[in-house]
Amino acid sequence: MADEEDVIALLVRQHEEIRELFAEVETAHGTERTDAFRRLVRLLAVHETAEEEVIHPAARKGDGGDAIVDARVAEEHRAKELLSTLDEIGPEAEGFDTLLRELRDDVLAHARHEEREEFPRLRAEYDGDRLRALAKAVRAAEMIAPTRPHPGVESPAANMLLGPPIAIMDRARDLIRSALGR
């Protein structure tokens, strides 16, 4: 049951969904590829926003937390830049596959770092009730997160201040794109 899932299980499950979407984008063609890429962009955007707002502040607690989280935020910034470029050029553009592989490698390395460095800190620091509460907070953050990458908006404060208006614009753009069949 989703309400019983703790934040670590939620994020690890999303990491697996991200891996699967990368594989789908890499093997699909035509509109299926475009659709899979749009789903990947959306999942990465909302997932990272929620981590930046909820997970990273929680993982900063204790010795060494700042260094671990700062490294994850730097990885997220680079990934957002690559994802933004890919989103602008689209799956049919020359060079897309090369950049997609670079993004995939970066994102999957980032997920491994989180799973090995950040998530164990959370498990050691917080009890099951708190980890389930953090999962609910992540789901709430994802519901109002931007659906596109926005490099430079990685801090909790920037996400809280800029995230909602950016999310409205992103979601309006998504609706228009969907209505136009693109």
PyMOL CGO cylinders between C-alpha atoms (Angstrom):
from pymol import cmd
from pymol.cgo import CYLINDER

trace = [
    CYLINDER, 0.00, 0.00, 0.00, 1.42, 3.41, -1.02, 0.3, 1, 1, 1, 1, 1, 1,
    CYLINDER, 1.42, 3.41, -1.02, 0.71, 5.01, 2.38, 0.3, 1, 1, 1, 1, 1, 1,
    CYLINDER, 0.71, 5.01, 2.38, 2.83, 2.33, 4.08, 0.3, 1, 1, 1, 1, 1, 1,
    CYLINDER, 2.83, 2.33, 4.08, 5.79, 2.78, 1.70, 0.3, 1, 1, 1, 1, 1, 1,
    CYLINDER, 5.79, 2.78, 1.70, 8.71, 4.59, 3.27, 0.3, 1, 1, 1, 1, 1, 1,
    CYLINDER, 8.71, 4.59, 3.27, 10.60, 7.29, 1.43, 0.3, 1, 1, 1, 1, 1, 1,
    CYLINDER, 10.60, 7.29, 1.43, 13.58, 5.08, 0.64, 0.3, 1, 1, 1, 1, 1, 1,
    CYLINDER, 13.58, 5.08, 0.64, 11.42, 2.38, -0.95, 0.3, 1, 1, 1, 1, 1, 1,
    CYLINDER, 11.42, 2.38, -0.95, 9.53, 5.07, -2.90, 0.3, 1, 1, 1, 1, 1, 1,
    CYLINDER, 9.53, 5.07, -2.90, 12.70, 6.66, -4.28, 0.3, 1, 1, 1, 1, 1, 1,
    CYLINDER, 12.70, 6.66, -4.28, 14.38, 3.34, -5.09, 0.3, 1, 1, 1, 1, 1, 1,
    CYLINDER, 14.38, 3.34, -5.09, 11.22, 2.31, -6.97, 0.3, 1, 1, 1, 1, 1, 1,
    CYLINDER, 11.22, 2.31, -6.97, 11.32, 5.59, -8.89, 0.3, 1, 1, 1, 1, 1, 1,
    CYLINDER, 11.32, 5.59, -8.89, 15.00, 5.01, -9.70, 0.3, 1, 1, 1, 1, 1, 1,
    CYLINDER, 15.00, 5.01, -9.70, 13.98, 1.69, -11.26, 0.3, 1, 1, 1, 1, 1, 1,
    CYLINDER, 13.98, 1.69, -11.26, 11.22, 3.44, -13.27, 0.3, 1, 1, 1, 1, 1, 1,
    CYLINDER, 11.22, 3.44, -13.27, 13.83, 5.93, -14.49, 0.3, 1, 1, 1, 1, 1, 1,
    CYLINDER, 13.83, 5.93, -14.49, 16.16, 3.08, -15.58, 0.3, 1, 1, 1, 1, 1, 1,
    CYLINDER, 16.16, 3.08, -15.58, 13.27, 1.45, -17.46, 0.3, 1, 1, 1, 1, 1, 1,
    CYLINDER, 13.27, 1.45, -17.46, 12.31, 4.71, -19.17, 0.3, 1, 1, 1, 1, 1, 1,
    CYLINDER, 12.31, 4.71, -19.17, 15.88, 5.29, -20.33, 0.3, 1, 1, 1, 1, 1, 1,
    CYLINDER, 15.88, 5.29, -20.33, 15.85, 1.79, -21.85, 0.3, 1, 1, 1, 1, 1, 1,
    CYLINDER, 15.85, 1.79, -21.85, 12.50, 2.49, -23.50, 0.3, 1, 1, 1, 1, 1, 1,
    CYLINDER, 12.50, 2.49, -23.50, 13.68, 5.79, -25.00, 0.3, 1, 1, 1, 1, 1, 1,
    CYLINDER, 13.68, 5.79, -25.00, 16.86, 4.14, -26.28, 0.3, 1, 1, 1, 1, 1, 1,
    CYLINDER, 16.86, 4.14, -26.28, 14.99, 1.33, -28.07, 0.3, 1, 1, 1, 1, 1, 1,
    CYLINDER, 14.99, 1.33, -28.07, 11.75, 2.98, -29.21, 0.3, 1, 1, 1, 1, 1, 1,
    CYLINDER, 11.75, 2.98, -29.21, 11.21, 4.80, -32.51, 0.3, 1, 1, 1, 1, 1, 1,
    CYLINDER, 11.21, 4.80, -32.51, 8.96, 7.57, -33.79, 0.3, 1, 1, 1, 1, 1, 1,
    CYLINDER, 8.96, 7.57, -33.79, 6.08, 8.72, -31.62, 0.3, 1, 1, 1, 1, 1, 1,
    CYLINDER, 6.08, 8.72, -31.62, 6.67, 5.93, -29.08, 0.3, 1, 1, 1, 1, 1, 1,
    CYLINDER, 6.67, 5.93, -29.08, 10.17, 7.30, -28.53, 0.3, 1, 1, 1, 1, 1, 1,
    CYLINDER, 10.17, 7.30, -28.53, 8.91, 10.86, -28.20, 0.3, 1, 1, 1, 1, 1, 1,
    CYLINDER, 8.91, 10.86, -28.20, 6.21, 9.77, -25.74, 0.3, 1, 1, 1, 1, 1, 1,
    CYLINDER, 6.21, 9.77, -25.74, 8.71, 7.77, -23.66, 0.3, 1, 1, 1, 1, 1, 1,
    CYLINDER, 8.71, 7.77, -23.66, 11.11, 10.71, -23.64, 0.3, 1, 1, 1, 1, 1, 1,
    CYLINDER, 11.11, 10.71, -23.64, 8.35, 13.10, -22.46, 0.3, 1, 1, 1, 1, 1, 1,
    CYLINDER, 8.35, 13.10, -22.46, 7.53, 10.68, -19.62, 0.3, 1, 1, 1, 1, 1, 1,
    CYLINDER, 7.53, 10.68, -19.62, 11.22, 10.51, -18.71, 0.3, 1, 1, 1, 1, 1, 1,
    CYLINDER, 11.22, 10.51, -18.71, 11.56, 14.31, -18.67, 0.3, 1, 1, 1, 1, 1, 1,
    CYLINDER, 11.56, 14.31, -18.67, 8.52, 14.63, -16.44, 0.3, 1, 1, 1, 1, 1, 1,
    CYLINDER, 8.52, 14.63, -16.44, 9.57, 11.89, -14.02, 0.3, 1, 1, 1, 1, 1, 1,
    CYLINDER, 9.57, 11.89, -14.02, 13.11, 13.23, -13.68, 0.3, 1, 1, 1, 1, 1, 1,
    CYLINDER, 13.11, 13.23, -13.68, 11.88, 16.80, -13.16, 0.3, 1, 1, 1, 1, 1, 1,
    CYLINDER, 11.88, 16.80, -13.16, 9.34, 15.99, -10.45, 0.3, 1, 1, 1, 1, 1, 1,
    CYLINDER, 9.34, 15.99, -10.45, 11.57, 13.38, -8.79, 0.3, 1, 1, 1, 1, 1, 1,
    CYLINDER, 11.57, 13.38, -8.79, 14.55, 15.72, -8.47, 0.3, 1, 1, 1, 1, 1, 1,
    CYLINDER, 14.55, 15.72, -8.47, 12.42, 18.63, -7.28, 0.3, 1, 1, 1, 1, 1, 1,
    CYLINDER, 12.42, 18.63, -7.28, 10.96, 16.49, -4.51, 0.3, 1, 1, 1, 1, 1, 1,
    CYLINDER, 10.96, 16.49, -4.51, 14.41, 15.28, -3.49, 0.3, 1, 1, 1, 1, 1, 1,
    CYLINDER, 14.41, 15.28, -3.49, 15.68, 18.84, -3.40, 0.3, 1, 1, 1, 1, 1, 1,
    CYLINDER, 15.68, 18.84, -3.40, 12.75, 20.01, -1.27, 0.3, 1, 1, 1, 1, 1, 1,
    CYLINDER, 12.75, 20.01, -1.27, 12.39, 17.04, 1.10, 0.3, 1, 1, 1, 1, 1, 1,
    CYLINDER, 12.39, 17.04, 1.10, 15.22, 14.51, 1.01, 0.3, 1, 1, 1, 1, 1, 1,
    CYLINDER, 15.22, 14.51, 1.01, 18.33, 16.65, 0.82, 0.3, 1, 1, 1, 1, 1, 1,
    CYLINDER, 18.33, 16.65, 0.82, 17.41, 18.83, 3.81, 0.3, 1, 1, 1, 1, 1, 1,
    CYLINDER, 17.41, 18.83, 3.81, 16.71, 15.67, 5.85, 0.3, 1, 1, 1, 1, 1, 1,
    CYLINDER, 16.71, 15.67, 5.85, 20.00, 14.06, 4.77, 0.3, 1, 1, 1, 1, 1, 1,
    CYLINDER, 20.00, 14.06, 4.77, 22.06, 17.12, 5.76, 0.3, 1, 1, 1, 1, 1, 1,
    CYLINDER, 22.06, 17.12, 5.76, 21.54, 16.26, 9.41, 0.3, 1, 1, 1, 1, 1, 1,
    CYLINDER, 21.54, 16.26, 9.41, 24.66, 15.00, 11.16, 0.3, 1, 1, 1, 1, 1, 1,
    CYLINDER, 24.66, 15.00, 11.16, 28.38, 14.95, 10.40, 0.3, 1, 1, 1, 1, 1, 1,
    CYLINDER, 28.38, 14.95, 10.40, 29.26, 14.87, 6.73, 0.3, 1, 1, 1, 1, 1, 1,
    CYLINDER, 29.26, 14.87, 6.73, 25.71, 15.42, 5.55, 0.3, 1, 1, 1, 1, 1, 1,
    CYLINDER, 25.71, 15.42, 5.55, 26.40, 18.75, 3.89, 0.3, 1, 1, 1, 1, 1, 1,
    CYLINDER, 26.40, 18.75, 3.89, 29.21, 17.34, 1.73, 0.3, 1, 1, 1, 1, 1, 1,
    CYLINDER, 29.21, 17.34, 1.73, 27.11, 14.37, 0.61, 0.3, 1, 1, 1, 1, 1, 1,
    CYLINDER, 27.11, 14.37, 0.61, 24.10, 16.53, -0.26, 0.3, 1, 1, 1, 1, 1, 1,
    CYLINDER, 24.10, 16.53, -0.26, 26.18, 19.23, -1.96, 0.3, 1, 1, 1, 1, 1, 1,
    CYLINDER, 26.18, 19.23, -1.96, 27.66, 16.57, -4.25, 0.3, 1, 1, 1, 1, 1, 1,
    CYLINDER, 27.66, 16.57, -4.25, 24.17, 15.27, -5.10, 0.3, 1, 1, 1, 1, 1, 1,
    CYLINDER, 24.17, 15.27, -5.10, 22.92, 18.81, -5.85, 0.3, 1, 1, 1, 1, 1, 1,
    CYLINDER, 22.92, 18.81, -5.85, 25.88, 19.40, -8.19, 0.3, 1, 1, 1, 1, 1, 1,
    CYLINDER, 25.88, 19.40, -8.19, 25.03, 16.15, -10.01, 0.3, 1, 1, 1, 1, 1, 1,
    CYLINDER, 25.03, 16.15, -10.01, 21.39, 17.23, -10.28, 0.3, 1, 1, 1, 1, 1, 1,
    CYLINDER, 21.39, 17.23, -10.28, 22.38, 20.60, -11.73, 0.3, 1, 1, 1, 1, 1, 1,
    CYLINDER, 22.38, 20.60, -11.73, 24.47, 18.95, -14.45, 0.3, 1, 1, 1, 1, 1, 1,
    CYLINDER, 24.47, 18.95, -14.45, 21.65, 16.50, -15.20, 0.3, 1, 1, 1, 1, 1, 1,
    CYLINDER, 21.65, 16.50, -15.20, 19.13, 19.33, -15.45, 0.3, 1, 1, 1, 1, 1, 1,
    CYLINDER, 19.13, 19.33, -15.45, 21.37, 21.13, -17.94, 0.3, 1, 1, 1, 1, 1, 1,
    CYLINDER, 21.37, 21.13, -17.94, 21.68, 18.01, -20.11, 0.3, 1, 1, 1, 1, 1, 1,
    CYLINDER, 21.68, 18.01, -20.11, 17.98, 17.19, -19.82, 0.3, 1, 1, 1, 1, 1, 1,
    CYLINDER, 17.98, 17.19, -19.82, 17.06, 20.77, -20.72, 0.3, 1, 1, 1, 1, 1, 1,
    CYLINDER, 17.06, 20.77, -20.72, 19.24, 20.58, -23.83, 0.3, 1, 1, 1, 1, 1, 1,
    CYLINDER, 19.24, 20.58, -23.83, 17.71, 17.24, -24.82, 0.3, 1, 1, 1, 1, 1, 1,
    CYLINDER, 17.71, 17.24, -24.82, 14.20, 18.60, -24.24, 0.3, 1, 1, 1, 1, 1, 1,
    CYLINDER, 14.20, 18.60, -24.24, 14.95, 21.58, -26.47, 0.3, 1, 1, 1, 1, 1, 1,
    CYLINDER, 14.95, 21.58, -26.47, 16.41, 19.58, -29.36, 0.3, 1, 1, 1, 1, 1, 1,
    CYLINDER, 16.41, 19.58, -29.36, 14.02, 16.61, -29.21, 0.3, 1, 1, 1, 1, 1, 1,
    CYLINDER, 14.02, 16.61, -29.21, 14.52, 12.90, -29.82, 0.3, 1, 1, 1, 1, 1, 1,
    CYLINDER, 14.52, 12.90, -29.82, 14.87, 13.20, -33.60, 0.3, 1, 1, 1, 1, 1, 1,
    CYLINDER, 14.87, 13.20, -33.60, 17.78, 15.67, -33.49, 0.3, 1, 1, 1, 1, 1, 1,
    CYLINDER, 17.78, 15.67, -33.49, 21.30, 14.77, -34.51, 0.3, 1, 1, 1, 1, 1, 1,
    CYLINDER, 21.30, 14.77, -34.51, 23.40, 14.17, -31.42, 0.3, 1, 1, 1, 1, 1, 1,
    CYLINDER, 23.40, 14.17, -31.42, 20.39, 13.30, -29.24, 0.3, 1, 1, 1, 1, 1, 1,
    CYLINDER, 20.39, 13.30, -29.24, 21.50, 9.70, -28.69, 0.3, 1, 1, 1, 1, 1, 1,
    CYLINDER, 21.50, 9.70, -28.69, 24.98, 10.73, -27.57, 0.3, 1, 1, 1, 1, 1, 1,
    CYLINDER, 24.98, 10.73, -27.57, 23.61, 13.26, -25.09, 0.3, 1, 1, 1, 1, 1, 1,
    CYLINDER, 23.61, 13.26, -25.09, 20.96, 10.79, -23.91, 0.3, 1, 1, 1, 1, 1, 1,
    CYLINDER, 20.96, 10.79, -23.91, 23.64, 8.18, -23.11, 0.3, 1, 1, 1, 1, 1, 1,
    CYLINDER, 23.64, 8.18, -23.11, 25.61, 10.83, -21.23, 0.3, 1, 1, 1, 1, 1, 1,
    CYLINDER, 25.61, 10.83, -21.23, 22.51, 11.83, -19.28, 0.3, 1, 1, 1, 1, 1, 1,
    CYLINDER, 22.51, 11.83, -19.28, 21.64, 8.18, -18.57, 0.3, 1, 1, 1, 1, 1, 1,
    CYLINDER, 21.64, 8.18, -18.57, 25.12, 7.47, -17.24, 0.3, 1, 1, 1, 1, 1, 1,
    CYLINDER, 25.12, 7.47, -17.24, 25.05, 10.61, -15.06, 0.3, 1, 1, 1, 1, 1, 1,
    CYLINDER, 25.05, 10.61, -15.06, 21.55, 9.98, -13.72, 0.3, 1, 1, 1, 1, 1, 1,
    CYLINDER, 21.55, 9.98, -13.72, 22.19, 6.32, -12.94, 0.3, 1, 1, 1, 1, 1, 1,
    CYLINDER, 22.19, 6.32, -12.94, 25.47, 7.18, -11.18, 0.3, 1, 1, 1, 1, 1, 1,
    CYLINDER, 25.47, 7.18, -11.18, 23.57, 9.84, -9.22, 0.3, 1, 1, 1, 1, 1, 1,
    CYLINDER, 23.57, 9.84, -9.22, 20.93, 7.29, -8.20, 0.3, 1, 1, 1, 1, 1, 1,
    CYLINDER, 20.93, 7.29, -8.20, 23.66, 4.87, -7.04, 0.3, 1, 1, 1, 1, 1, 1,
    CYLINDER, 23.66, 4.87, -7.04, 25.27, 7.64, -4.97, 0.3, 1, 1, 1, 1, 1, 1,
    CYLINDER, 25.27, 7.64, -4.97, 21.94, 8.41, -3.34, 0.3, 1, 1, 1, 1, 1, 1,
    CYLINDER, 21.94, 8.41, -3.34, 21.23, 4.76, -2.63, 0.3, 1, 1, 1, 1, 1, 1,
    CYLINDER, 21.23, 4.76, -2.63, 24.72, 4.17, -1.17, 0.3, 1, 1, 1, 1, 1, 1,
    CYLINDER, 24.72, 4.17, -1.17, 25.39, 7.45, 0.62, 0.3, 1, 1, 1, 1, 1, 1,
    CYLINDER, 25.39, 7.45, 0.62, 22.24, 9.46, 1.22, 0.3, 1, 1, 1, 1, 1, 1,
    CYLINDER, 22.24, 9.46, 1.22, 19.56, 6.83, 1.84, 0.3, 1, 1, 1, 1, 1, 1,
    CYLINDER, 19.56, 6.83, 1.84, 21.56, 4.94, 4.53, 0.3, 1, 1, 1, 1, 1, 1,
    CYLINDER, 21.56, 4.94, 4.53, 21.88, 8.25, 6.40, 0.3, 1, 1, 1, 1, 1, 1,
    CYLINDER, 21.88, 8.25, 6.40, 18.11, 8.63, 6.33, 0.3, 1, 1, 1, 1, 1, 1,
    CYLINDER, 18.11, 8.63, 6.33, 17.56, 5.05, 7.47, 0.3, 1, 1, 1, 1, 1, 1,
    CYLINDER, 17.56, 5.05, 7.47, 20.00, 5.55, 10.39, 0.3, 1, 1, 1, 1, 1, 1,
    CYLINDER, 20.00, 5.55, 10.39, 18.63, 8.95, 11.40, 0.3, 1, 1, 1, 1, 1, 1,
    CYLINDER, 18.63, 8.95, 11.40, 14.86, 8.48, 11.17, 0.3, 1, 1, 1, 1, 1, 1,
    CYLINDER, 14.86, 8.48, 11.17, 12.41, 5.87, 12.40, 0.3, 1, 1, 1, 1, 1, 1,
    CYLINDER, 12.41, 5.87, 12.40, 9.80, 4.12, 10.23, 0.3, 1, 1, 1, 1, 1, 1,
    CYLINDER, 9.80, 4.12, 10.23, 7.05, 6.63, 10.99, 0.3, 1, 1, 1, 1, 1, 1,
    CYLINDER, 7.05, 6.63, 10.99, 9.26, 9.54, 9.97, 0.3, 1, 1, 1, 1, 1, 1,
    CYLINDER, 9.26, 9.54, 9.97, 10.39, 7.74, 6.79, 0.3, 1, 1, 1, 1, 1, 1,
    CYLINDER, 10.39, 7.74, 6.79, 6.73, 7.13, 5.85, 0.3, 1, 1, 1, 1, 1, 1,
    CYLINDER, 6.73, 7.13, 5.85, 5.95, 10.81, 6.57, 0.3, 1, 1, 1, 1, 1, 1,
    CYLINDER, 5.95, 10.81, 6.57, 8.84, 11.81, 4.31, 0.3, 1, 1, 1, 1, 1, 1,
    CYLINDER, 8.84, 11.81, 4.31, 7.35, 9.62, 1.56, 0.3, 1, 1, 1, 1, 1, 1,
    CYLINDER, 7.35, 9.62, 1.56, 4.06, 11.51, 1.88, 0.3, 1, 1, 1, 1, 1, 1,
    CYLINDER, 4.06, 11.51, 1.88, 5.98, 14.81, 1.70, 0.3, 1, 1, 1, 1, 1, 1,
    CYLINDER, 5.98, 14.81, 1.70, 7.79, 13.64, -1.45, 0.3, 1, 1, 1, 1, 1, 1,
    CYLINDER, 7.79, 13.64, -1.45, 4.49, 12.66, -3.09, 0.3, 1, 1, 1, 1, 1, 1,
    CYLINDER, 4.49, 12.66, -3.09, 3.00, 16.06, -2.20, 0.3, 1, 1, 1, 1, 1, 1,
    CYLINDER, 3.00, 16.06, -2.20, 6.05, 17.89, -3.56, 0.3, 1, 1, 1, 1, 1, 1,
    CYLINDER, 6.05, 17.89, -3.56, 5.83, 15.90, -6.80, 0.3, 1, 1, 1, 1, 1, 1,
    CYLINDER, 5.83, 15.90, -6.80, 2.19, 16.88, -7.27, 0.3, 1, 1, 1, 1, 1, 1,
    CYLINDER, 2.19, 16.88, -7.27, 3.11, 20.57, -7.49, 0.3, 1, 1, 1, 1, 1, 1,
    CYLINDER, 3.11, 20.57, -7.49, 6.59, 20.24, -9.01, 0.3, 1, 1, 1, 1, 1, 1,
    CYLINDER, 6.59, 20.24, -9.01, 7.62, 21.60, -12.39, 0.3, 1, 1, 1, 1, 1, 1,
    CYLINDER, 7.62, 21.60, -12.39, 7.44, 19.01, -15.16, 0.3, 1, 1, 1, 1, 1, 1,
    CYLINDER, 7.44, 19.01, -15.16, 10.51, 20.26, -17.00, 0.3, 1, 1, 1, 1, 1, 1,
    CYLINDER, 10.51, 20.26, -17.00, 14.12, 20.72, -15.91, 0.3, 1, 1, 1, 1, 1, 1,
    CYLINDER, 14.12, 20.72, -15.91, 15.09, 24.17, -14.65, 0.3, 1, 1, 1, 1, 1, 1,
    CYLINDER, 15.09, 24.17, -14.65, 18.86, 24.36, -14.11, 0.3, 1, 1, 1, 1, 1, 1,
    CYLINDER, 18.86, 24.36, -14.11, 19.74, 26.70, -11.28, 0.3, 1, 1, 1, 1, 1, 1,
    CYLINDER, 19.74, 26.70, -11.28, 16.65, 25.90, -9.24, 0.3, 1, 1, 1, 1, 1, 1,
    CYLINDER, 16.65, 25.90, -9.24, 18.12, 23.27, -6.92, 0.3, 1, 1, 1, 1, 1, 1,
    CYLINDER, 18.12, 23.27, -6.92, 17.84, 24.65, -3.40, 0.3, 1, 1, 1, 1, 1, 1,
    CYLINDER, 17.84, 24.65, -3.40, 14.81, 24.03, -1.21, 0.3, 1, 1, 1, 1, 1, 1,
    CYLINDER, 14.81, 24.03, -1.21, 14.20, 27.79, -0.98, 0.3, 1, 1, 1, 1, 1, 1,
    CYLINDER, 14.20, 27.79, -0.98, 14.41, 28.29, -4.76, 0.3, 1, 1, 1, 1, 1, 1,
    CYLINDER, 14.41, 28.29, -4.76, 12.10, 25.32, -5.33, 0.3, 1, 1, 1, 1, 1, 1,
    CYLINDER, 12.10, 25.32, -5.33, 9.55, 26.62, -2.84, 0.3, 1, 1, 1, 1, 1, 1,
    CYLINDER, 9.55, 26.62, -2.84, 9.65, 30.17, -4.22, 0.3, 1, 1, 1, 1, 1, 1,
    CYLINDER, 9.65, 30.17, -4.22, 9.97, 29.53, -7.94, 0.3, 1, 1, 1, 1, 1, 1,
    CYLINDER, 9.97, 29.53, -7.94, 8.62, 25.99, -8.24, 0.3, 1, 1, 1, 1, 1, 1,
    CYLINDER, 8.62, 25.99, -8.24, 4.87, 26.66, -8.09, 0.3, 1, 1, 1, 1, 1, 1,
    CYLINDER, 4.87, 26.66, -8.09, 4.74, 29.38, -10.78, 0.3, 1, 1, 1, 1, 1, 1,
    CYLINDER, 4.74, 29.38, -10.78, 7.16, 27.43, -12.99, 0.3, 1, 1, 1, 1, 1, 1,
    CYLINDER, 7.16, 27.43, -12.99, 5.05, 24.29, -12.48, 0.3, 1, 1, 1, 1, 1, 1,
    CYLINDER, 5.05, 24.29, -12.48, 1.93, 26.14, -13.64, 0.3, 1, 1, 1, 1, 1, 1,
    CYLINDER, 1.93, 26.14, -13.64, 3.72, 27.24, -16.81, 0.3, 1, 1, 1, 1, 1, 1,
    CYLINDER, 3.72, 27.24, -16.81, 5.15, 23.75, -17.40, 0.3, 1, 1, 1, 1, 1, 1,
    CYLINDER, 5.15, 23.75, -17.40, 1.80, 22.06, -16.90, 0.3, 1, 1, 1, 1, 1, 1,
    CYLINDER, 1.80, 22.06, -16.90, 0.07, 24.56, -19.23, 0.3, 1, 1, 1, 1, 1, 1,
    CYLINDER, 0.07, 24.56, -19.23, 2.75, 23.85, -21.83, 0.3, 1, 1, 1, 1, 1, 1,
    CYLINDER, 2.75, 23.85, -21.83, 2.20, 20.10, -21.33, 0.3, 1, 1, 1, 1, 1, 1,
    CYLINDER, 2.20, 20.10, -21.33, -1.56, 20.51, -21.92, 0.3, 1, 1, 1, 1, 1, 1,
    CYLINDER, -1.56, 20.51, -21.92, -1.03, 22.57, -25.06, 0.3, 1, 1, 1, 1, 1, 1,
    CYLINDER, -1.03, 22.57, -25.06, 1.56, 20.11, -26.39, 0.3, 1, 1, 1, 1, 1, 1,
    CYLINDER, 1.56, 20.11, -26.39, -0.84, 17.24, -25.69, 0.3, 1, 1, 1, 1, 1, 1,
    CYLINDER, -0.84, 17.24, -25.69, -3.75, 19.02, -27.39, 0.3, 1, 1, 1, 1, 1, 1,
    CYLINDER, -3.75, 19.02, -27.39, -1.59, 19.61, -30.45, 0.3, 1, 1, 1, 1, 1, 1,
    CYLINDER, -1.59, 19.61, -30.45, -0.45, 16.00, -30.48, 0.3, 1, 1, 1, 1, 1, 1,
    CYLINDER, -0.45, 16.00, -30.48, 3.24, 16.82, -29.95, 0.3, 1, 1, 1, 1, 1, 1,
]
cmd.load_cgo(trace, "trace")
